[in-house]
Amino acid sequence: MYLAEIDQQDILEPAAPIRAAIDEEGLDELADSIAEIGLRQPPQVVRRGEKYEIICGHRRLLATRKLGMPKVQCLVADGESEDTVLAGRVHENIIRRDITPVEEAAFYAELMEKYRDVDRVCAVTHRSRAVVESRLLLLTGDPDVLRSLNAGEISLAVASELNMEKDTRKRKWFLESAVNNGSTMRQVNAWRRSYFDMDLD
């Protein structure tokens, strides 16, 4: 790995970005910080022919572009395997909590299409099987629960608890209550046990 100053036009966007959306306000703040104190942590890239693909530091790269910087100093991963590149991207986005659980779930689903094996996905991303499987289950659960989680209306723990409720009517009622009241996973669990025999019609 080595440092190199690279033209912006030669740096490609991530081939498989993990983050679905970029917070523009946060990006503006990052750009202001770089303008004031400089780029303290260079983005990491990997060679793609005559170009370079961003691995880590996508937001930092976008911030330098906002500032109109024609070149940016980057760490170049030389001779790294695809799995190593992927692991770096996972660390940058997931370990640092820069993405939502729904984006994380979608990323694991994409890896499942590639590797066809949960254990392989776990090995590449350095995440436990429990974490990977719990995120993947979100995608097969209630779409309304998924939308509320993605919107930040409920927590991951609440979403997982809601998806354990098999009765559609009860799950819908519990979801509405959780969104309106900011309920915790324990509260939702208590509802599920208390209303086990309740008819919500």
Secondary structure, DSSP 8 states (H G I E B T S, - for coil): -EEEEEEGGGEE--SS-S-S---HHHHHHHHHHHHHH--SS--EEEEETTEEEEEE-HHHHHHHHHTT-SEEEEEEE-S--HHHHHHHHHIIIIITT-S-HHHHHHHHHHHHHHH--HHHHHHHHT--HHHHHHHHHHHHS-HHHHHHHHTTSS-HHHHHHHHT---HHHHHHHHHHHHHHT--HHHHHHHHHHTTT----
